[in-house]
Amino acid sequence: MTADTPEPLPPGTTPDAVGPIGLAVIETALATLPLAPGVYRMLDAKGDALYVGKARSLKKRVHAYTQVARLPERLRRMVFETRSLEVVTTGSEAEALLLEANLIKKLRPRFNIVLRDDKSYPWLVLTEDHPWPQITKHRGERRKGASYWGPFASAWAVNQTLTALQRVFLLRTCRDTVFDTRSRPCLLHQIKRCSAPCVERISKDDYSALVREAKDFLGGGIPSLQKKLAAEMEEASARLEFERAASLRDRIRGLTHVQGSDRINLEGVNDADVVALHQMAGQSCVQVFFFRGGRNNGNRPFFLSHAKSEQSPEEVLGAFLAQLYDDLPPPPLVLVSHDPQDSPLLAEALSLKAGRRVEIHRPQRGEKRGAVEHAATNAREAIERRMAEGAAQTELLAGVARIFDLPAAPERVEVYDNSHIMGTNAYGVMIAAGPAGFLKNAYRKYGIKAAPGGPAPRGGDDFAMMREVFERRFGRALKEDPGREGEAWPDLVLIDGGQGQLTAAREILAELGVDDIPLVAMSKGPDRDAGREWFHQVGRDPIQLPQRDAVLYYLQRLRDEAHRFAIATHRTGRSKSMVRSELDDVPGVGAALKRKLLNHFGSARGVRNAALTDLENAPGIGPTVARRIHGHFHPGAGTGRVGEG
């Protein structure tokens, strides 16, 4: 996320004259502000948040904004645009800091440092509410009856750990529905990555022992586990149980591989995060390494928006940490490259959130210092890569503007595509790209609805699909931002198709009153060869670009990314429709109840054929729900028992 350049003050405006309205709003609000701690929000004329801040004393903190001459240009501009002020009092300044971080992530004010990270973090989960627990990766909300370990920096990091766990502990990773229907071991058992509990190749007691060992491993007990396995291997070898000894040897090798695979380790540290900031050319990057259970769970770079060059590294890092742990549980130790602003208060707030002591420490020597320096090097390299990619992207976008006669290089290009099979599971998608590359948080998918006035899907009609997608995408944009003042309006729309699709898209947008966005249709060339595409524009003859033109490669990449996203979306929708169960149609049967029914009866058919008494006796069902389920599958049966004479 690139840093924004502060807008200059209006011509002829001096610091003392900044914001005659905004200053009056703040001075009026001061009369009723309490001396208590809390959070304040500066709002513009539309009610959008300009700035969110916390204070030990709301009255004293907000009063500082009336001293306009002492404010930096960024905050003078904020005062100039302020039209109202809202406050929320809290029990302490630490609570105010937590609320401030939550509101900044939610509202993304223009004058705050904002961590724009829309990705969720993957975790490892062990489903302990099943007789044969499953270990797998998980995103989203936690549920009862399961243990979680993480976070991991990426899906790759959690997959690496999951593969190691399969090799060492042989725990199942398959879904319950697959597990319940197996009649013979799967391939994972053949390659020694599962103990095949589905067909009872292992006893329940032995499997439970593996589960306990896995939990001990994830909690940081690698050395003790290695000693235990080594002793068991020697004992098995002494008893001439060479097959068991070889199996234990393979598990020890797996543990050794896990220990040796991390690029950096922290001896004596179980749970910690290493956080390092690097600033260059107006950009700020924070690199975070996650350590849990004594293992490196991977690292991730974060780019901050609205971080100005006038703001110190301490201020930027303090704002980052507060927002990072808004949706992540803080570890006991956070190692940092700079002392964050209000470090004691931040540590108090994180301790309050975690329910235990959290220490923020800037190491000066030793292994911990080396880990921070390694993270700082990664942050610097990430910024350098981003700047190099940004320069290349800027040049390519300038080429796009030149070829399609745009007034300036586009800041946002949107590409549209559809995917379906014979009209079924039809989806339209939109991807977006700009100077920073693909804007994946702006991607959108549109499930194509039924045609108006009839139940038949219109997924087989590409023109009707495009109409629905455009109506939903631009109709919403017109409703939410009719003045086109936000960043969500495209400077160029690229669609996959020829002259027909271009004409249809133009007509659809014209009906919506959007007739000033440049449209380009990209059609396959002769024999559908890549590199011989035709580009169609309204009022211009179709053109082809030289086969080795860099701009052509860029446009192909945009089209291919839209095509990939469309196919992935379609496959996901199709998979969901294929695994639908007839239990999904029973009123009042949610995911948890469906799981209980399938675990008890084995299949949806078993539930359908079950007698009412069997349903009533099923664990966690109850007579009321049992009658509802039975009545759904046997309408008109009343309270009679199926199968009774």
Secondary structure, 3 states (H helix, E strand, C coil): CCCCCCCCCCCCCCHHHCCHHHHHHHHHHHCCCCCCCEEEEEECCCCCEEEEEEECCHHHHHHHHHCHHHCCHHHHHHHHHCCEEEEEECCCHHHHHHHHHHHHHHHCCCCCCEECCCCCCCEEEECCCCCCCCEEEECCCCCCCCEEECCCCCHHHHHHHHHHHHHHHCCCCCCHHHHHHCCCCCHHHHCCCCCCHHHCCCCHHHHHHHHHHHHHHHCCCHHHHHHHHHHHHHHHHHCCCHHHHHHHHHHHHHHHHHHHCCCCCCCCCCCEEEEEEEEECCEEEEEEEEEECCEEEEEEEEEEECCCCCCCHHHHHHHHHHHHCCCCCCCCEEEECCCCCCHHHHHHHHHHHHCCCCEEECCCCHHHHHHHHHHHHHHHHHHHHHHHHHHHHHHHHHHHHHHCCCCCCCCCEEEEEEEEECCEEEEEEEEEEECCEECHHHCEEEECCECCCCCCECCCCHHHHHHHHHHHHHHHHHHHCCCCCCCCCCCEEEEECCHHHHHHHHHHHHHHCCCCCCEEEEECCHHHCCCCCEEEECCEEEECCCCCCHHHHHHHHHHHHHHHHHHHHHHHHHHHHHCCCHHHHCCCCCHHHHHHHHHHHCCHHHHHHCCHHHHHHCCCCCHHHHHHHHHHHCCCCCCCCCCCC
